[in-house]
């Protein structure tokens, strides 16, 4: 099976001296930590794919995390190629036999079977198409190879001044539209889990998984943070937490640009963290278990709250299973299913966020008006667009969800009405 590995790359340049080629480090270029690279099952690299990743790194404005995500999708494609024994350059005249058409069919089949979400199917196909466009640009494959048929789509929109504008974009006939199933879902096509399932899961992880994974899941359920935010939390972020001026027993942790904590779209804001959880995280931060991991970490990682046993970040890709958190989640599903926790069959970490958002919106609607509730939840979950927050309102209305709140969660936000007052009926 193909492997996805993260390497430490030192940029070099070729120097010809005495008729021989020598490689020298480029003083002006910084080393690349965590450059994703794909290797086939026989141990040989996939040069064209790895060149794509390196070319992306050299492009201004492309984050390493984005490149790692793209390569993770391409790695799935590489695994499928080896499983089917197809060559990635197989483009015969008959369209139905072309490798990309066959892969598109496999993704749609997996999506329809519920093995992957609609957004994942779309993202994987989009990443593969981007890779092939790169290969055509650099003549790794002939530009006239019958890969797909491009077409131009014109999109109309209104700018901030109210004028109608048009935007042209190129799409292909093998792309996969992000079409969800008929059931309404929340962020990233996922649904919340029930209070009883959350309790059952956390009780299981407290005894059967690493302390790190258990704490990360707890943060997800009680704070609603994304996994990229959780894995980039640092000790100083906990120490700099400030008590919320309106809600008792709630602390604010600043995240986003300038804080060292990653957020989607680089949105700035605060995590609302219950004091019982903050105390638990501080206890762990200075525990002998974590301090031993800190000793193995490089200078850039030492202050990270969560470190692997090798002192690495949990978000750094390494090996076949991707990042450390991805491997632990895979092990968690296997162990929990063996323990007959059936609801864990298709559980994803991001469902902790969907669960938190649903619960928080339910509590907010019960204590303050709808307008204030939407703004409160939007800030708490760092949504860039209010439309994302509105999905939680729509979800509650469509499903008539009556989710039983855990006492600790409800009590933590019991003073929420003091933030906006009780006179907002909007």
Beta strands, then each sheet from edge to edge (+ up, - down):
strand 1: 3-9
strand 2: 12-17
strand 3: 20-25
strand 4: 32-39
strand 5: 150-158
strand 6: 164-172
strand 7: 242-243
strand 8: 250-255
strand 9: 269-274
sheet 1: 1+ 4-
sheet 2: 2+ 3-
sheet 3: 5+ 6-
sheet 4: 7+ 8- 9+
end
